[in-house]
Amino acid sequence: MNSKLFKLLCLGLLSIFLVGGCGANNESKATVSPTVNSSSTMTIATSFYPMYIFALNVAKDIPDVNVINMTQPTAGCLHDYAATPQDMKNLEGAKVFITNGAGMESFMDKITSQMPNLKIIESSKGIELLKGDGDEGDNPHVWVSISNAITEVQTIGDQLAILDPHNATKYQENTKIYIKKLEAQRDKMHLALDGIKNRDIVTFHEAFPYFAQEFNFNIVAVIEREPGSAPNAKELSETIEQVKSLKINALFAEPQYDAKAAETIATATGAKVYTLDPVVMGPMEADSYINIMDSNLKSLQEALK
């Protein structure tokens, strides 16, 4: 083979390799495109823990529906909470924002002004509100009553079915399933608690009036009107005297907050401190609300037996 022919063969082979290489590269690029178009994903944001748990159940196993929580799990109740830049960032891309309402989310003006196209579901709408202590307005802790939680779940399910009609049937099916679970837990608690003679309880803060109303308990004293605002010496003394005069044997603190004031009262009165959870923090799992209510049931049975 002469040198001229050898060069021509080499150039031909090189061109084949180059064409083959480009073809493979183009095919690779074609397969890296996103599997889900962001515009087809329904992102549902919630304001805080109980709303997240409710939404998680209503949107369970629906393809391309994503539930996120705006606030950190450690936020607890949103009393006087100011939405942070990170919270606002968490809302970016959300199409729906589920709130408790009833005055719980004091930052809503900021949300609606900065995100006018965000659809808001106020889950407590239609629930009869109890008045708060003094000049505090309405008590927003409606979800601590299982009956009110059922109403909120129904509202969430109905509204999501309207806002996302493509998945309406699935939202409605999930809502029915979860409400049946909540009704079963409520019935279980009534069966266990309705026969208890001692109906007087002392709670940690103003989270339990709806719970007490549902299960016919009488809240005779509240240790801290707002979590973190410890009672002054006069308030502490008055609560101690009240606990003594009513012969109350159990004080209910909350697992999210320091129980120092409750322990002080317990030491002075001989009462014991138990736990009652308002469901504002916990595992980010679908069954968490029911599991926490079951723990509350066991705590009440132990304390009031």
Phi and psi in degrees as GROMACS dihedral restraints (atoms count N, CA, C in turn):
[ dihedral_restraints ]
;  ai    aj    ak    al  type     phi  dphi    fc
    3     4     5     6     1   -78.2    20    10
    4     5     6     7     1   166.0    20    10
    6     7     8     9     1   -65.0    20    10
    7     8     9    10     1   -32.5    20    10
    9    10    11    12     1   -68.2    20    10
   10    11    12    13     1   -43.5    20    10
   12    13    14    15     1   -66.3    20    10
   13    14    15    16     1   -38.5    20    10
   15    16    17    18     1   -60.3    20    10
   16    17    18    19     1   -42.9    20    10
   18    19    20    21     1   -63.0    20    10
   19    20    21    22     1   -40.6    20    10
   21    22    23    24     1   -64.5    20    10
   22    23    24    25     1   -40.9    20    10
   24    25    26    27     1   -63.6    20    10
   25    26    27    28     1   -41.7    20    10
   27    28    29    30     1   -62.5    20    10
   28    29    30    31     1   -42.8    20    10
   30    31    32    33     1   -64.1    20    10
   31    32    33    34     1   -37.3    20    10
   33    34    35    36     1   -65.4    20    10
   34    35    36    37     1   -45.4    20    10
   36    37    38    39     1   -63.1    20    10
   37    38    39    40     1   -40.5    20    10
   39    40    41    42     1   -62.4    20    10
   40    41    42    43     1   -40.2    20    10
   42    43    44    45     1   -66.9    20    10
   43    44    45    46     1   -34.5    20    10
   45    46    47    48     1   -64.5    20    10
   46    47    48    49     1   -45.8    20    10
   48    49    50    51     1   -60.8    20    10
   49    50    51    52     1   -41.1    20    10
   51    52    53    54     1   -66.5    20    10
   52    53    54    55     1   -44.0    20    10
   54    55    56    57     1   -63.9    20    10
   55    56    57    58     1   -43.7    20    10
   57    58    59    60     1   -61.1    20    10
   58    59    60    61     1   -41.4    20    10
   60    61    62    63     1   -63.2    20    10
   61    62    63    64     1   -44.2    20    10
   63    64    65    66     1   -64.2    20    10
   64    65    66    67     1   -40.7    20    10
   66    67    68    69     1   -61.7    20    10
   67    68    69    70     1   -43.6    20    10
   69    70    71    72     1   -64.0    20    10
   70    71    72    73     1   -39.5    20    10
   72    73    74    75     1   -66.7    20    10
   73    74    75    76     1   -41.0    20    10
   75    76    77    78     1   -64.9    20    10
   76    77    78    79     1   -40.1    20    10
   78    79    80    81     1   -64.2    20    10
   79    80    81    82     1   -39.5    20    10
   81    82    83    84     1   -62.3    20    10
   82    83    84    85     1   -43.6    20    10
   84    85    86    87     1   -63.4    20    10
   85    86    87    88     1   -35.5    20    10
   87    88    89    90     1   -66.5    20    10
   88    89    90    91     1   -29.6    20    10
   90    91    92    93     1   -86.0    20    10
   91    92    93    94     1    -7.0    20    10
   93    94    95    96     1   -93.1    20    10
   94    95    96    97     1     4.8    20    10
   96    97    98    99     1   -65.5    20    10
   97    98    99   100     1   150.3    20    10
   99   100   101   102     1   -57.6    20    10
  100   101   102   103     1   139.6    20    10
  102   103   104   105     1   -76.1    20    10
  103   104   105   106     1   -25.7    20    10
  105   106   107   108     1  -125.4    20    10
  106   107   108   109     1   124.9    20    10
  108   109   110   111     1   -71.1    20    10
  109   110   111   112     1   128.2    20    10
  111   112   113   114     1   -58.3    20    10
  112   113   114   115     1   -30.6    20    10
  114   115   116   117     1   -70.4    20    10
  115   116   117   118     1   -20.0    20    10
  117   118   119   120     1   -88.9    20    10
  118   119   120   121     1    -9.1    20    10
  120   121   122   123     1   -86.7    20    10
  121   122   123   124     1   129.4    20    10
  123   124   125   126     1   -95.3    20    10
  124   125   126   127     1   103.5    20    10
  126   127   128   129     1   -94.9    20    10
  127   128   129   130     1   121.1    20    10
  129   130   131   132     1  -108.4    20    10
  130   131   132   133     1   121.5    20    10
  132   133   134   135     1  -102.9    20    10
  133   134   135   136     1   148.4    20    10
  135   136   137   138     1  -124.1    20    10
  136   137   138   139     1   155.2    20    10
  138   139   140   141     1   -78.2    20    10
  139   140   141   142     1   -38.7    20    10
  141   142   143   144     1  -162.4    20    10
  142   143   144   145     1  -179.4    20    10
  144   145   146   147     1   -46.1    20    10
  145   146   147   148     1   -57.2    20    10
  147   148   149   150     1   -63.0    20    10
  148   149   150   151     1   -33.8    20    10
  150   151   152   153     1   -66.4    20    10
  151   152   153   154     1   -35.5    20    10
  153   154   155   156     1   -64.2    20    10
  154   155   156   157     1   -44.7    20    10
  156   157   158   159     1   -63.7    20    10
  157   158   159   160     1   -42.7    20    10
  159   160   161   162     1   -62.5    20    10
  160   161   162   163     1   -47.4    20    10
  162   163   164   165     1   -64.6    20    10
  163   164   165   166     1   -35.5    20    10
  165   166   167   168     1   -59.7    20    10
  166   167   168   169     1   -38.5    20    10
  168   169   170   171     1   -73.9    20    10
  169   170   171   172     1   -41.4    20    10
  171   172   173   174     1   -67.7    20    10
  172   173   174   175     1   -33.9    20    10
  174   175   176   177     1   -99.2    20    10
  175   176   177   178     1    15.2    20    10
  177   178   179   180     1   -59.7    20    10
  178   179   180   181     1   130.1    20    10
  180   181   182   183     1    60.0    20    10
  181   182   183   184     1    27.4    20    10
  183   184   185   186     1   -96.9    20    10
  184   185   186   187     1   120.1    20    10
  186   187   188   189     1   -58.7    20    10
  187   188   189   190     1   141.9    20    10
  189   190   191   192     1    62.7    20    10
  190   191   192   193     1    20.9    20    10
  192   193   194   195     1  -115.5    20    10
  193   194   195   196     1   122.1    20    10
  195   196   197   198     1  -120.2    20    10
  196   197   198   199     1   126.2    20    10
  198   199   200   201     1  -106.1    20    10
  199   200   201   202     1   126.6    20    10
  201   202   203   204     1  -126.8    20    10
  202   203   204   205     1   158.8    20    10
  204   205   206   207     1  -108.7    20    10
  205   206   207   208     1   132.0    20    10
  207   208   209   210     1   -68.6    20    10
  208   209   210   211     1   -46.1    20    10
  210   211   212   213     1   -93.7    20    10
  211   212   213   214     1   161.8    20    10
  213   214   215   216     1   -67.0    20    10
  214   215   216   217     1   146.9    20    10
  216   217   218   219     1   -57.7    20    10
  217   218   219   220     1   -22.4    20    10
  219   220   221   222     1   -83.1    20    10
  220   221   222   223     1     0.2    20    10
  222   223   224   225     1   -68.5    20    10
  223   224   225   226     1   -30.7    20    10
  225   226   227   228     1    64.9    20    10
  226   227   228   229     1  -146.5    20    10
  228   229   230   231     1   -63.9    20    10
  229   230   231   232     1   149.1    20    10
  231   232   233   234     1   -96.9    20    10
  232   233   234   235     1    34.5    20    10
  234   235   236   237     1   -58.7    20    10
  235   236   237   238     1   120.6    20    10
  237   238   239   240     1    55.5    20    10
  238   239   240   241     1    26.9    20    10
  240   241   242   243     1   -77.4    20    10
  241   242   243   244     1   136.0    20    10
  243   244   245   246     1  -106.3    20    10
  244   245   246   247     1   124.5    20    10
  246   247   248   249     1   -62.2    20    10
  247   248   249   250     1   130.5    20    10
  249   250   251   252     1   -90.5    20    10
  250   251   252   253     1   164.7    20    10
  252   253   254   255     1   -55.8    20    10
  253   254   255   256     1   -36.5    20    10
  255   256   257   258     1   -65.8    20    10
  256   257   258   259     1   -39.2    20    10
  258   259   260   261     1   -59.4    20    10
  259   260   261   262     1   -44.9    20    10
  261   262   263   264     1   -64.6    20    10
  262   263   264   265     1   -37.3    20    10
  264   265   266   267     1   -65.1    20    10
  265   266   267   268     1   -37.4    20    10
  267   268   269   270     1   -62.4    20    10
  268   269   270   271     1   -27.0    20    10
  270   271   272   273     1   -81.5    20    10
  271   272   273   274     1   -15.1    20    10
  273   274   275   276     1   -60.6    20    10
  274   275   276   277     1   129.3    20    10
  276   277   278   279     1    90.1    20    10
  277   278   279   280     1   -12.3    20    10
  279   280   281   282     1   -74.0    20    10
  280   281   282   283     1   142.3    20    10
  282   283   284   285     1  -100.3    20    10
  283   284   285   286     1   -23.5    20    10
  285   286   287   288     1  -135.6    20    10
  286   287   288   289     1   142.1    20    10
  288   289   290   291     1  -125.7    20    10
  289   290   291   292     1   115.7    20    10
  291   292   293   294     1   -95.8    20    10
  292   293   294   295     1   123.2    20    10
  294   295   296   297     1  -119.5    20    10
  295   296   297   298     1   163.3    20    10
  297   298   299   300     1   -76.5    20    10
  298   299   300   301     1   -44.0    20    10
  300   301   302   303     1    78.5    20    10
  301   302   303   304     1  -158.6    20    10
  303   304   305   306     1    61.8    20    10
  304   305   306   307     1    22.7    20    10
  306   307   308   309     1    91.6    20    10
  307   308   309   310     1     1.0    20    10
  309   310   311   312     1   -67.4    20    10
  310   311   312   313     1   -45.9    20    10
  312   313   314   315     1   -92.8    20    10
  313   314   315   316     1    91.7    20    10
  315   316   317   318     1   -74.4    20    10
  316   317   318   319     1    -6.7    20    10
  318   319   320   321     1   -97.3    20    10
  319   320   321   322     1    11.2    20    10
  321   322   323   324     1   -63.7    20    10
  322   323   324   325     1   -30.5    20    10
  324   325   326   327     1   -59.3    20    10
  325   326   327   328     1   -39.0    20    10
  327   328   329   330     1   -65.5    20    10
  328   329   330   331     1   -41.3    20    10
  330   331   332   333     1   -64.7    20    10
  331   332   333   334     1   -50.7    20    10
  333   334   335   336     1   -68.6    20    10
  334   335   336   337     1   -31.3    20    10
  336   337   338   339     1   -74.1    20    10
  337   338   339   340     1   -36.0    20    10
  339   340   341   342     1   -88.3    20    10
  340   341   342   343     1   -22.4    20    10
  342   343   344   345     1  -132.2    20    10
  343   344   345   346     1    69.5    20    10
  345   346   347   348     1   -64.1    20    10
  346   347   348   349     1   -21.0    20    10
  348   349   350   351     1   -90.9    20    10
  349   350   351   352     1    -4.2    20    10
  351   352   353   354     1   -72.8    20    10
  352   353   354   355     1   125.9    20    10
  354   355   356   357     1   -80.1    20    10
  355   356   357   358     1   129.5    20    10
  357   358   359   360     1  -106.7    20    10
  358   359   360   361     1   129.7    20    10
  360   361   362   363     1  -110.2    20    10
  361   362   363   364     1   114.5    20    10
  363   364   365   366     1   -95.3    20    10
  364   365   366   367     1   100.9    20    10
  366   367   368   369     1   -71.7    20    10
  367   368   369   370     1   -21.5    20    10
  369   370   371   372     1   -86.3    20    10
  370   371   372   373     1     1.2    20    10
  372   373   374   375     1   -57.8    20    10
  373   374   375   376     1   130.0    20    10
  375   376   377   378     1    94.0    20    10
  376   377   378   379     1   -11.5    20    10
  378   379   380   381     1   -83.0    20    10
  379   380   381   382     1   133.1    20    10
  381   382   383   384     1   -72.0    20    10
  382   383   384   385     1   123.0    20    10
  384   385   386   387     1   -92.8    20    10
  385   386   387   388     1   145.8    20    10
  387   388   389   390     1   -91.6    20    10
  388   389   390   391     1   148.5    20    10
  390   391   392   393     1   -73.6    20    10
  391   392   393   394     1   142.6    20    10
  393   394   395   396     1   -79.8    20    10
  394   395   396   397     1  -178.8    20    10
  396   397   398   399     1   -74.9    20    10
  397   398   399   400     1   133.6    20    10
  399   400   401   402     1    62.3    20    10
  400   401   402   403     1  -126.1    20    10
  402   403   404   405     1   -98.6    20    10
  403   404   405   406     1    22.1    20    10
  405   406   407   408     1   -78.5    20    10
  406   407   408   409     1    -5.4    20    10
  408   409   410   411     1    81.0    20    10
  409   410   411   412     1  -155.7    20    10
  411   412   413   414     1   -73.3    20    10
  412   413   414   415     1   147.7    20    10
  414   415   416   417     1   -83.0    20    10
  415   416   417   418     1   121.5    20    10
  417   418   419   420     1   -89.5    20    10
  418   419   420   421     1    -0.2    20    10
  420   421   422   423     1   -80.5    20    10
  421   422   423   424     1    48.0    20    10
  423   424   425   426     1   -66.2    20    10
  424   425   426   427     1   -33.2    20    10
  426   427   428   429     1   -65.7    20    10
  427   428   429   430     1   -15.7    20    10
  429   430   431   432     1   -71.3    20    10
  430   431   432   433     1   -19.3    20    10
  432   433   434   435     1   -85.0    20    10
  433   434   435   436     1   128.5    20    10
  435   436   437   438     1   -64.4    20    10
  436   437   438   439     1   -36.5    20    10
  438   439   440   441     1   -61.8    20    10
  439   440   441   442     1   -41.8    20    10
  441   442   443   444     1   -68.5    20    10
  442   443   444   445     1   -36.4    20    10
  444   445   446   447     1   -60.4    20    10
  445   446   447   448     1   -39.7    20    10
  447   448   449   450     1   -61.4    20    10
  448   449   450   451     1   -43.2    20    10
  450   451   452   453     1   -62.3    20    10
  451   452   453   454     1   -41.8    20    10
  453   454   455   456     1   -64.9    20    10
  454   455   456   457     1   -42.2    20    10
  456   457   458   459     1   -62.6    20    10
  457   458   459   460     1   -41.9    20    10
  459   460   461   462     1   -62.5    20    10
  460   461   462   463     1   -42.9    20    10
  462   463   464   465     1   -62.1    20    10
  463   464   465   466     1   -44.4    20    10
  465   466   467   468     1   -60.6    20    10
  466   467   468   469     1   -46.5    20    10
  468   469   470   471     1   -62.4    20    10
  469   470   471   472     1   -45.1    20    10
  471   472   473   474     1   -62.0    20    10
  472   473   474   475     1   -44.9    20    10
  474   475   476   477     1   -70.7    20    10
  475   476   477   478     1   -38.9    20    10
  477   478   479   480     1   -65.3    20    10
  478   479   480   481     1   -35.5    20    10
  480   481   482   483     1   -63.7    20    10
  481   482   483   484     1   -33.5    20    10
  483   484   485   486     1   -75.0    20    10
  484   485   486   487     1   -44.1    20    10
  486   487   488   489     1   -76.1    20    10
  487   488   489   490     1   -24.1    20    10
  489   490   491   492     1  -131.4    20    10
  490   491   492   493     1    69.5    20    10
  492   493   494   495     1   -59.6    20    10
  493   494   495   496     1   -26.5    20    10
  495   496   497   498     1   -58.4    20    10
  496   497   498   499     1   -33.0    20    10
  498   499   500   501     1  -110.1    20    10
  499   500   501   502     1    18.2    20    10
  501   502   503   504     1   -56.6    20    10
  502   503   504   505     1   -45.7    20    10
  504   505   506   507     1   -61.1    20    10
  505   506   507   508     1   -41.4    20    10
  507   508   509   510     1   -68.0    20    10
  508   509   510   511     1   -41.3    20    10
  510   511   512   513     1   -58.0    20    10
  511   512   513   514     1   -44.7    20    10
  513   514   515   516     1   -65.7    20    10
  514   515   516   517     1   -40.7    20    10
  516   517   518   519     1   -64.2    20    10
  517   518   519   520     1   -45.6    20    10
  519   520   521   522     1   -62.1    20    10
  520   521   522   523     1   -39.9    20    10
  522   523   524   525     1   -61.5    20    10
  523   524   525   526     1   -44.8    20    10
  525   526   527   528     1   -62.7    20    10
  526   527   528   529     1   -43.0    20    10
  528   529   530   531     1   -62.7    20    10
  529   530   531   532     1   -45.7    20    10
  531   532   533   534     1   -70.2    20    10
  532   533   534   535     1   -38.3    20    10
  534   535   536   537     1   -63.4    20    10
  535   536   537   538     1   -37.2    20    10
  537   538   539   540     1   -61.4    20    10
  538   539   540   541     1   -39.3    20    10
  540   541   542   543     1   -65.1    20    10
  541   542   543   544     1   -43.1    20    10
  543   544   545   546     1   -65.2    20    10
  544   545   546   547     1   -41.2    20    10
  546   547   548   549     1   -63.1    20    10
  547   548   549   550     1   -38.9    20    10
  549   550   551   552     1   -64.7    20    10
  550   551   552   553     1   -40.2    20    10
  552   553   554   555     1   -66.5    20    10
  553   554   555   556     1   -41.2    20    10
  555   556   557   558     1   -61.6    20    10
  556   557   558   559     1   -45.7    20    10
  558   559   560   561     1   -62.1    20    10
  559   560   561   562     1   -41.1    20    10
  561   562   563   564     1   -60.7    20    10
  562   563   564   565     1   -41.9    20    10
  564   565   566   567     1   -70.8    20    10
  565   566   567   568     1   -40.2    20    10
  567   568   569   570     1   -62.3    20    10
  568   569   570   571     1   -42.8    20    10
  570   571   572   573     1   -59.4    20    10
  571   572   573   574     1   -38.1    20    10
  573   574   575   576     1   -82.8    20    10
  574   575   576   577     1   -30.8    20    10
  576   577   578   579     1  -102.7    20    10
  577   578   579   580     1   -23.0    20    10
  579   580   581   582     1   -63.9    20    10
  580   581   582   583     1   -26.5    20    10
  582   583   584   585     1   -89.2    20    10
  583   584   585   586     1    -1.8    20    10
  585   586   587   588     1   -71.8    20    10
  586   587   588   589     1   129.8    20    10
  588   589   590   591     1   -77.7    20    10
  589   590   591   592     1   -37.6    20    10
  591   592   593   594     1   -79.8    20    10
  592   593   594   595     1   107.5    20    10
  594   595   596   597     1  -105.6    20    10
  595   596   597   598     1    -1.0    20    10
  597   598   599   600     1   -88.9    20    10
  598   599   600   601     1   128.2    20    10
  600   601   602   603     1  -134.3    20    10
  601   602   603   604     1   155.1    20    10
  603   604   605   606     1  -116.4    20    10
  604   605   606   607     1   123.0    20    10
  606   607   608   609     1  -110.3    20    10
  607   608   609   610     1   169.7    20    10
  609   610   611   612     1   -79.4    20    10
  610   611   612   613     1   -49.0    20    10
  612   613   614   615     1  -146.1    20    10
  613   614   615   616     1  -173.8    20    10
  615   616   617   618     1   -76.4    20    10
  616   617   618   619     1    33.4    20    10
  618   619   620   621     1   -88.8    20    10
  619   620   621   622     1   -12.0    20    10
  621   622   623   624     1  -111.3    20    10
  622   623   624   625     1     5.5    20    10
  624   625   626   627     1   -58.0    20    10
  625   626   627   628     1   -39.5    20    10
  627   628   629   630     1   -69.4    20    10
  628   629   630   631     1   -37.9    20    10
  630   631   632   633     1   -62.9    20    10
  631   632   633   634     1   -46.9    20    10
  633   634   635   636     1   -63.7    20    10
  634   635   636   637     1   -39.2    20    10
  636   637   638   639     1   -62.2    20    10
  637   638   639   640     1   -43.2    20    10
  639   640   641   642     1   -65.5    20    10
  640   641   642   643     1   -39.7    20    10
  642   643   644   645     1  -105.6    20    10
  643   644   645   646     1    14.2    20    10
  645   646   647   648     1    59.4    20    10
  646   647   648   649     1    43.6    20    10
  648   649   650   651     1   -99.1    20    10
  649   650   651   652     1   155.5    20    10
  651   652   653   654     1  -112.7    20    10
  652   653   654   655     1   110.9    20    10
  654   655   656   657     1   -80.9    20    10
  655   656   657   658     1   106.2    20    10
  657   658   659   660     1   -88.6    20    10
  658   659   660   661     1   -20.0    20    10
  660   661   662   663     1  -157.8    20    10
  661   662   663   664     1   149.4    20    10
  663   664   665   666     1  -121.3    20    10
  664   665   666   667     1   122.5    20    10
  666   667   668   669     1   -70.3    20    10
  667   668   669   670     1   -47.5    20    10
  669   670   671   672     1  -128.3    20    10
  670   671   672   673     1   118.2    20    10
  672   673   674   675     1   -61.8    20    10
  673   674   675   676     1   -38.1    20    10
  675   676   677   678     1  -127.6    20    10
  676   677   678   679     1   134.8    20    10
  678   679   680   681     1   -57.4    20    10
  679   680   681   682     1   133.0    20    10
  681   682   683   684     1    94.0    20    10
  682   683   684   685     1   -14.9    20    10
  684   685   686   687     1  -100.8    20    10
  685   686   687   688     1    82.4    20    10
  687   688   689   690     1   -59.3    20    10
  688   689   690   691     1   143.5    20    10
  690   691   692   693     1   -64.8    20    10
  691   692   693   694     1   144.5    20    10
  693   694   695   696     1   -76.0    20    10
  694   695   696   697     1   176.6    20    10
  696   697   698   699     1   -58.9    20    10
  697   698   699   700     1   -39.6    20    10
  699   700   701   702     1   -66.4    20    10
  700   701   702   703     1   -46.5    20    10
  702   703   704   705     1   -62.7    20    10
  703   704   705   706     1   -40.6    20    10
  705   706   707   708     1   -63.5    20    10
  706   707   708   709     1   -43.7    20    10
  708   709   710   711     1   -63.1    20    10
  709   710   711   712     1   -41.9    20    10
  711   712   713   714     1   -64.9    20    10
  712   713   714   715     1   -40.5    20    10
  714   715   716   717     1   -66.3    20    10
  715   716   717   718     1   -40.2    20    10
  717   718   719   720     1   -60.2    20    10
  718   719   720   721     1   -45.9    20    10
  720   721   722   723     1   -64.0    20    10
  721   722   723   724     1   -38.5    20    10
  723   724   725   726     1   -65.1    20    10
  724   725   726   727     1   -43.9    20    10
  726   727   728   729     1   -62.4    20    10
  727   728   729   730     1   -41.3    20    10
  729   730   731   732     1   -65.7    20    10
  730   731   732   733     1   -46.9    20    10
  732   733   734   735     1   -66.2    20    10
  733   734   735   736     1   -33.7    20    10
  735   736   737   738     1   -89.6    20    10
  736   737   738   739     1    -2.4    20    10
  738   739   740   741     1    55.3    20    10
  739   740   741   742     1    47.1    20    10
  741   742   743   744     1   -81.7    20    10
  742   743   744   745     1   130.5    20    10
  744   745   746   747     1  -100.9    20    10
  745   746   747   748     1   -10.8    20    10
  747   748   749   750     1  -134.6    20    10
  748   749   750   751     1   134.8    20    10
  750   751   752   753     1  -116.7    20    10
  751   752   753   754     1   140.1    20    10
  753   754   755   756     1  -111.9    20    10
  754   755   756   757     1   110.2    20    10
  756   757   758   759     1   -94.6    20    10
  757   758   759   760     1   168.8    20    10
  759   760   761   762     1  -110.2    20    10
  760   761   762   763     1   139.0    20    10
  762   763   764   765     1   -64.8    20    10
  763   764   765   766     1   -18.1    20    10
  765   766   767   768     1   -83.4    20    10
  766   767   768   769     1   -13.1    20    10
  768   769   770   771     1  -128.8    20    10
  769   770   771   772     1   159.9    20    10
  771   772   773   774     1   -63.8    20    10
  772   773   774   775     1   128.3    20    10
  774   775   776   777     1   -97.3    20    10
  775   776   777   778     1    20.5    20    10
  777   778   779   780     1   -57.0    20    10
  778   779   780   781     1   -45.6    20    10
  780   781   782   783     1   -63.5    20    10
  781   782   783   784     1   -41.8    20    10
  783   784   785   786     1   -63.1    20    10
  784   785   786   787     1   -39.9    20    10
  786   787   788   789     1   -67.0    20    10
  787   788   789   790     1   -35.5    20    10
  789   790   791   792     1   -62.7    20    10
  790   791   792   793     1   -44.9    20    10
  792   793   794   795     1   -65.1    20    10
  793   794   795   796     1   -40.7    20    10
  795   796   797   798     1   -61.6    20    10
  796   797   798   799     1   -42.2    20    10
  798   799   800   801     1   -62.7    20    10
  799   800   801   802     1   -38.6    20    10
  801   802   803   804     1   -78.7    20    10
  802   803   804   805     1   -21.0    20    10
  804   805   806   807     1  -116.2    20    10
  805   806   807   808     1   -16.5    20    10
  807   808   809   810     1    85.9    20    10
  808   809   810   811     1     0.1    20    10
  810   811   812   813     1   -73.1    20    10
  811   812   813   814     1   159.6    20    10
  813   814   815   816     1  -104.2    20    10
  814   815   816   817     1   151.9    20    10
  816   817   818   819     1   -99.0    20    10
  817   818   819   820     1   125.9    20    10
  819   820   821   822     1  -119.3    20    10
  820   821   822   823     1   176.0    20    10
  822   823   824   825     1  -110.0    20    10
  823   824   825   826     1   134.5    20    10
  825   826   827   828     1  -132.5    20    10
  826   827   828   829     1   121.1    20    10
  828   829   830   831     1  -102.9    20    10
  829   830   831   832     1   122.9    20    10
  831   832   833   834     1   -82.9    20    10
  832   833   834   835     1     8.4    20    10
  834   835   836   837     1    59.7    20    10
  835   836   837   838     1    56.3    20    10
  837   838   839   840     1  -114.8    20    10
  838   839   840   841     1    -8.0    20    10
  840   841   842   843     1  -148.8    20    10
  841   842   843   844     1   162.0    20    10
  843   844   845   846     1   150.7    20    10
  844   845   846   847     1  -170.4    20    10
  846   847   848   849     1   -62.0    20    10
  847   848   849   850     1   140.4    20    10
  849   850   851   852     1   -85.3    20    10
  850   851   852   853     1    60.5    20    10
  852   853   854   855     1  -127.7    20    10
  853   854   855   856     1   150.2    20    10
  855   856   857   858     1   -58.8    20    10
  856   857   858   859     1   -34.8    20    10
  858   859   860   861     1   -89.8    20    10
  859   860   861   862     1     6.9    20    10
  861   862   863   864     1   -62.7    20    10
  862   863   864   865     1   -41.9    20    10
  864   865   866   867     1   -59.2    20    10
  865   866   867   868     1   -47.9    20    10
  867   868   869   870     1   -64.7    20    10
  868   869   870   871     1   -41.2    20    10
  870   871   872   873     1   -64.0    20    10
  871   872   873   874     1   -40.1    20    10
  873   874   875   876     1   -67.2    20    10
  874   875   876   877     1   -41.1    20    10
  876   877   878   879     1   -63.1    20    10
  877   878   879   880     1   -34.9    20    10
  879   880   881   882     1   -66.9    20    10
  880   881   882   883     1   -37.6    20    10
  882   883   884   885     1   -66.0    20    10
  883   884   885   886     1   -38.0    20    10
  885   886   887   888     1   -61.9    20    10
  886   887   888   889     1   -40.7    20    10
  888   889   890   891     1   -59.3    20    10
  889   890   891   892     1   -48.1    20    10
  891   892   893   894     1   -63.1    20    10
  892   893   894   895     1   -38.9    20    10
  894   895   896   897     1   -64.5    20    10
  895   896   897   898     1   -43.6    20    10
  897   898   899   900     1   -65.2    20    10
  898   899   900   901     1   -42.0    20    10
  900   901   902   903     1   -62.7    20    10
  901   902   903   904     1   -41.0    20    10
  903   904   905   906     1   -68.1    20    10
  904   905   906   907     1   -42.3    20    10
  906   907   908   909     1   -73.5    20    10
  907   908   909   910     1   -34.8    20    10
  909   910   911   912     1  -106.8    20    10
  910   911   912   913     1     9.4    20    10
